Amino acid sequence: MKNNIYFSNKENFEKIKMNFRANWASKIHFLADFDRTLTKAYIDWMHTPALIWVLREKNILWDKVTIKEKELYSKYRPQEENPNIEINKKKEILHNWWKETFELLIENWLTKNHIKQTIDSWRLIFREWINDFLYITNKYKIPVVIISATAFWIYSLDEYFKKYSKNYNNVKFIWNILKWDNNWKMIWYKEPIIHSFNKDETLVEDFPEIYNKIKNRKNIILLWDSLWDHHMSDWFDYENILKIWFLNEKEDKLMNEYLERYDVVITRDSDMSFINEFLNNILT
């Protein structure tokens, strides 16, 4: 085993693996984050930015939007990271942040062309061996449901996957729903807003096409990176669950806390090979 793979309990992991193998592919679905989970956390030693960061820092709209966006970031980001603020309050904080951001973008005529410019400036790289991961899950018709708040419009991730020829039929996206007029200008957003503190499987029920594909697949594999996403499946009726988390930074500080919450922790901004090996082991 690679020296960047850590188990909270190796014996328990082997039991989970046996349970997954016994039920084979028909009961499995993945629930995954996108950026810094399916994509690398660092490029050329630089932390990969969120899509909204690119829109703001590249000044793709105009100066007053950039200035206001930076004001929102300065106001809300410290609250988001404050460990002394309890989770329900943080949910309120993140909701307000996204709500004000959406309203700012509507007011200032965000269009799909601006999003395309943002994507073209977006420095993201898929993790190595993700082609194998997508091939295996597509071959065995295993749904991969990606819930993303960072890439917060359906057009963006869809375009990103098409750009890299990774738009497989088994990959489904859940994100904030926006509405556009005939000129592709943003005019509306749907509540409740998805953000990094409320991404759990209860949201899937709001997407019936996806929910109907996974509701009877009660063996869940979670792929995530954030410490706050450990409640992702609390409200889903599962039989077996495997929690695989990428710990991309502050390993010495965060390792114990990650191992308390997750079954497998992958460090060093590593590739998808562990997940691929797991799938090959239980499916062949």
N, C-alpha and C positions, 0 to 999 in steps of 0.2 A: 504493500500500500504506500502511496506517496506520502512524504513527510509533511504535506500541507493539508492532509485530510484528518479531521479530528472527530471522534465519536463521543457522545455523552455517555453511552452505554453500549459497548460493542455486542454484548450478548443480546440485548434487547433489539439492536439493529438487525441481527441475524434472524431473530424471530419475526420481525416485521417483513424482512425479505422473503422468508418462507411463506408467510401469509399472502404476500403479493404474488408469489409464484403459483400458489395453489389456485388463485382466482384468475390468473392469466390476464390478457389484455382487456377483456370486455368490461372489467369493473374499474379500470384505472382512468383517472383524469389528472392533468396537471393544472395547478393554479400558480401563476408566476407574475413577478414584477418584470418590468422591461429594462429601464436604464440602470446600469451597474449590477444587473443580475444576468440578463441575457446578453448584455453588452459589457465591455470592459470598464472598470472604474477609473483606469488611468491610461492616458495616451502620451507617450514621450515624457513620462513622469509628471504629467499634469492631470489634475482631477477633471474628469469629463463633465461638461456643463449640462444643466437642464435646458430644455427647449425654450422655456420662458426667459432664461438667462441670455440665450443667444439673441432672442428678439429684443431684449433690453440693451445689452451691451454692444450689439452691432448697429444699434440705432436704425433698425429696419423700418420703423414707423417714422416719427419725427421727434424733435428735441423735447417737446413738452411731455410726450408720452414717456420717453426715457427718464426724464427728471422725476415724473410722478411715480414711475415704476421703482426707481431707486429709493424714493421716499417710503413706498409701501414695504420694500425689502428691509430697509433700516428699522421700520416700525415693528414688523411682524416676525422677522427671522430670529431675533434674540429671544422672543417669547416662545417660539417653536422649540428652540434648543434648550430653554431653561428647565433643568431637571426638577425644579421646585414647583412647577405648575402641573397640576394634576390633569389626567387624560381628557376628562370631559371639557375642561376649560380650554385645553389645546384644540379639541375638535371645533369649538366655537371660534377660536382664533384663526385656525386654518380656513374655516368656512368664510369668515369675514375677509380674509386676505384674497382668496380666490374670487369671491363675489365682487370686491372692489376692482380686482384686476379685469374680470370679464366686463364690467360696466365701463371701465376705462377704455378697453379695446373696442367696445361697441360705439362709444362716444366718438372715438377717433378713427372710425372707418377701417377696422381691420378687415382685410380681404384674404382670400385663399392664395392670391399671388404673394402676399407678405409671408404666408406660411411656407410657400415654396422657397422663397428667398432664405427663410430661416433654416429650412431643412438643408438647403445647399451649403449653408455656412456651419452646419451642425457637425462637430467632430465626434462621431461615435463609431466604434468598431465592435462588431459582434465578437463574443468570446470564441476562441479557437474550438473547433470540432462541433460548432453549433449546426453545421450542415448535417452531420451524422445524427445529432439529436432530432432535428426536424424530419430527416428521412425515416428514422425508426418510428417516431410517433405517427407520422403520416402513413407509413406502410401498415402499421397495426391499428390504424384508425383511432388513435388515442387523442382525445381532445386536449389541446394546450390553450388554456384560457388566460389571457394576459390582461391584468387590471393595472391601469396606469393613470396616475394623476399628473405626473410631470409632463408627459406628452398629452396635452389636455384637449386635443380635438381629433375626431376620427380621421380626418383627412391626413394628418401628419404621420401617424404610425403606419397607416395603410400605404401611403406614398413611400415611406422609408423601407418597408418590407418589399414593395414592388421594385424599388430602386436596386435592391440587392438580390432580386429574384428569389425571395423567401416567403412569398405569399401562398402558403400551402392551405388546402381546404380544412385541415384539422385545427388550424390556428385561429382562435377567435379573440376579439378585442372587446374590452369593457372600459369605457372612459366617459368623460362628460359629454353630453349631447348638446351640440350647438346648432343653431338654425341660421341659414344664409338666404339672402334675397336673390333675385335673378341676376344681379351683378356680382354675386359671390361675396357680398359684404355681410359680416356677422351682424345679426339683428336680435339674437335671443339665446339664452342658455337654460337648460333644464335643472330644476331642483329635484332631489338634493344633489349638491355639488360633491363629486368624489375628490378626496384629498388624501394625504398620506396617513391620516389617523382614523379613517373610516372605511378602508378597503377590506371588507370581509365578504364572505360568500352570501350573506343576505342580499347583497347588491345584485347578485346573479339573477335573482327572481324577477328583477325589473327588466331582464333581457330574456324573454320567454324562449326565443329560438336557441339560445345557448343553454338555458336552464334545462330544457327538455332533453338536450343531448347528454347532460351530466348527472341529472337527478338520481338515476339508478346506478351510477358509477361511484360506488361508495369506498373505493380505495383511492385516497388522495395523496399526491406528491406535491408539496409546496416548495417553490424555488423563490427565495427572496434575499434581500441584503439588509434591510432596515431592522433595527432592534425593536421598533414599535409595531412591527407587523406580525407579532406572535399570536394575535387573536384572529388571524385570517379565516379560520374554519370553525370558530367556536360554535356557530349556530347551524352548522351543516351536519346532517345525519350520516356520519361516516362509520365504516367498519374498521378500516385500517388507515393510518396516516403516517407519512414520512416527511419530516421537516428538514429540508436541506437549505442551509443559509450560507451566503458568501460574506465573509468578514474581510472587508477590503482595506481596513485601516485600524490603527490603534489596537493591534492584536493583544499586546501585553495588558492593556487596560480593560478590554472588553471580552476577552476569551472566556473567562469563567461565567459571565452573565449569558453569553451566547450558548454555552454548553448546558446551562441550566434550563434553557428554553427550547433548544433544538436538538434533533437527533444527530445530524452531521453538520460540521462547520468546515467550509473550504476557505483557505486563506491564500494570500499572495496574488490576488486578482487572477486566479487560475482559470483553466479551460473547462470544457464541459465533459471531459473524459470520464470522470467518476460517475456522472449521471448516465452516460452512454453505457458504461460497463454494467451498471446496475440494471438497466433496461435489458441489455443482451442476456444477462444472467437469469432474469426472471421470465423472459419471453422465448428463449431457445432451449 
